[in-house]
Amino acid sequence: MYPVKLSCAQVELREFTSADIDGVLAVYGDPAVTEHLSFEPRTRDQVVATLNSVMTAAKAEPRTEYSLAAASVATGDVIGFARLAIDAQHPGQSSAQLGFALRADHWRQGLGAETVRLLLQLGFAELGLHRLWGARSPDNNGSGRLMTRLGMIEEGRIRGHIRIGDGWRDSIVHSILEEEWRTA
Ligand SMILES: CC(C)(COP(=O)(O)OP(=O)(O)OC[C@H]1O[C@@H](n2cnc3c(N)ncnc32)[C@H](O)[C@@H]1OP(=O)(O)O)[C@@H](O)C(=O)NCCC(=O)NCCS
């Protein structure tokens, strides 16, 4: 599916363009945002490389990576980075992992919840997937609360999931199934 354009009251998901460098840097360049993520704050050059890579992946056939700008409906500004990555599809599987991060000066205004609602809509209604899941740091209470509020049930802990610095970090997995999303 290309291009993606989905909107809620305050947030729209759209494809990235090369004009979004500063917007993405305001998200991924901020140590407050990456505190619980699997990578260090990104430099401008790294953000340029990220954008080039996601814009190329957006046009792949079949498309398996949906890295999208979460933009303010009111201003059009990038306020976050939203991602749906379709898992390698073994026979009988139909799932994708979600990722999301918002600019720190936009936290606690319901925008993260709107962003993830749009990712669920993309995965279930647009792409016809069966299972969507997210993995968070055990210390990431905001992400846990957000996913739980949207019906993403806490499934358990993946031990030693992510390499951070010279150690390994566990992840807590949340998921929602298509029928749960439809009846929510
Ligand atoms: C996690 C994140 C997306 C939340 O975005 P947000 O816009 O602040 O979330 P919302 O305002 O939509 O809040 C959703 C729910 O989470 C709760 N919440 C948000 N941040 C919280 C925090 N730090 N601690 C506890 N609860 C929190 C809100 O109170 C709300 O719950 P409620 O509906 O019961 O009131 C944002 O903090 C962020 O971008 N963090 C950095 C990147 C990140 O950790 N991404 C997730 C990776 S798994």
Ligand as a Chemical Component Dictionary entry (heavy atoms), coordinates in Angstrom:
data_LIG
# 
_chem_comp.id                   LIG 
_chem_comp.type                 NON-POLYMER 
_chem_comp.pdbx_formal_charge   0 
_chem_comp.three_letter_code    LIG 
# 
loop_
_chem_comp_atom.comp_id 
_chem_comp_atom.atom_id 
_chem_comp_atom.alt_atom_id 
_chem_comp_atom.type_symbol 
_chem_comp_atom.charge 
_chem_comp_atom.model_Cartn_x 
_chem_comp_atom.model_Cartn_y 
_chem_comp_atom.model_Cartn_z 
_chem_comp_atom.pdbx_ordinal 
LIG C1  C1  C 0 5.076  6.527  24.902 1  
LIG C2  C2  C 0 4.578  7.803  24.216 2  
LIG C3  C3  C 0 4.370  7.550  22.732 3  
LIG C4  C4  C 0 3.239  8.243  24.864 4  
LIG O1  O1  O 0 2.743  9.306  24.084 5  
LIG P1  P1  P 0 1.728  10.378 24.688 6  
LIG O2  O2  O 0 1.248  11.222 23.577 7  
LIG O3  O3  O 0 2.334  11.057 25.861 8  
LIG O4  O4  O 0 0.551  9.433  25.196 9  
LIG P2  P2  P 0 -0.973 9.844  25.430 10 
LIG O5  O5  O 0 -1.044 11.277 25.876 11 
LIG O6  O6  O 0 -1.761 9.471  24.238 12 
LIG O7  O7  O 0 -1.347 8.924  26.665 13 
LIG C5  C5  C 0 -1.814 7.589  26.519 14 
LIG C6  C6  C 0 -1.972 6.991  27.919 15 
LIG O8  O8  O 0 -0.665 6.757  28.469 16 
LIG C7  C7  C 0 -0.512 7.473  29.700 17 
LIG N1  N1  N 0 0.869  7.911  29.764 18 
LIG C8  C8  C 0 1.562  8.605  28.835 19 
LIG N2  N2  N 0 2.811  8.810  29.260 20 
LIG C9  C9  C 0 2.900  8.245  30.495 21 
LIG C10 C10 C 0 3.958  8.096  31.441 22 
LIG N3  N3  N 0 5.175  8.613  31.217 23 
LIG N4  N4  N 0 3.709  7.415  32.569 24 
LIG C11 C11 C 0 2.498  6.872  32.809 25 
LIG N5  N5  N 0 1.434  6.969  31.951 26 
LIG C12 C12 C 0 1.660  7.654  30.819 27 
LIG C13 C13 C 0 -1.494 8.627  29.601 28 
LIG O9  O9  O 0 -1.859 9.120  30.881 29 
LIG C14 C14 C 0 -2.644 7.938  28.905 30 
LIG O10 O10 O 0 -3.344 7.116  29.808 31 
LIG P3  P3  P 0 -4.901 7.400  30.133 32 
LIG O11 O11 O 0 -5.597 7.272  28.799 33 
LIG O12 O12 O 0 -5.254 6.339  31.092 34 
LIG O13 O13 O 0 -4.936 8.795  30.673 35 
LIG C15 C15 C 0 5.599  8.970  24.425 36 
LIG O14 O14 O 0 5.858  9.106  25.808 37 
LIG C16 C16 C 0 6.909  8.759  23.698 38 
LIG O15 O15 O 0 7.023  9.081  22.523 39 
LIG N6  N6  N 0 7.930  8.214  24.407 40 
LIG C17 C17 C 0 9.255  8.022  23.838 41 
LIG C18 C18 C 0 9.299  6.929  22.772 42 
LIG C19 C19 C 0 8.734  5.620  23.290 43 
LIG O16 O16 O 0 8.983  5.234  24.426 44 
LIG N7  N7  N 0 7.986  4.929  22.428 45 
LIG C20 C20 C 0 7.419  3.640  22.738 46 
LIG C21 C21 C 0 8.385  2.567  22.440 47 
LIG S1  S1  S 0 7.726  0.964  22.888 48 
# 
loop_
_chem_comp_bond.comp_id 
_chem_comp_bond.atom_id_1 
_chem_comp_bond.atom_id_2 
_chem_comp_bond.value_order 
_chem_comp_bond.pdbx_ordinal 
LIG C1  C2  SING 1  
LIG C2  C3  SING 2  
LIG C2  C4  SING 3  
LIG C2  C15 SING 4  
LIG C4  O1  SING 5  
LIG O1  P1  SING 6  
LIG P1  O2  DOUB 7  
LIG P1  O3  SING 8  
LIG P1  O4  SING 9  
LIG O4  P2  SING 10 
LIG P2  O5  DOUB 11 
LIG P2  O6  SING 12 
LIG P2  O7  SING 13 
LIG O7  C5  SING 14 
LIG C5  C6  SING 15 
LIG C6  O8  SING 16 
LIG C6  C14 SING 17 
LIG O8  C7  SING 18 
LIG C7  N1  SING 19 
LIG C7  C13 SING 20 
LIG N1  C8  SING 21 
LIG N1  C12 SING 22 
LIG C8  N2  DOUB 23 
LIG N2  C9  SING 24 
LIG C9  C10 SING 25 
LIG C9  C12 DOUB 26 
LIG C10 N3  SING 27 
LIG C10 N4  DOUB 28 
LIG N4  C11 SING 29 
LIG C11 N5  DOUB 30 
LIG N5  C12 SING 31 
LIG C13 O9  SING 32 
LIG C13 C14 SING 33 
LIG C14 O10 SING 34 
LIG O10 P3  SING 35 
LIG P3  O11 DOUB 36 
LIG P3  O12 SING 37 
LIG P3  O13 SING 38 
LIG C15 O14 SING 39 
LIG C15 C16 SING 40 
LIG C16 O15 DOUB 41 
LIG C16 N6  SING 42 
LIG N6  C17 SING 43 
LIG C17 C18 SING 44 
LIG C18 C19 SING 45 
LIG C19 O16 DOUB 46 
LIG C19 N7  SING 47 
LIG N7  C20 SING 48 
LIG C20 C21 SING 49 
LIG C21 S1  SING 50 
# 
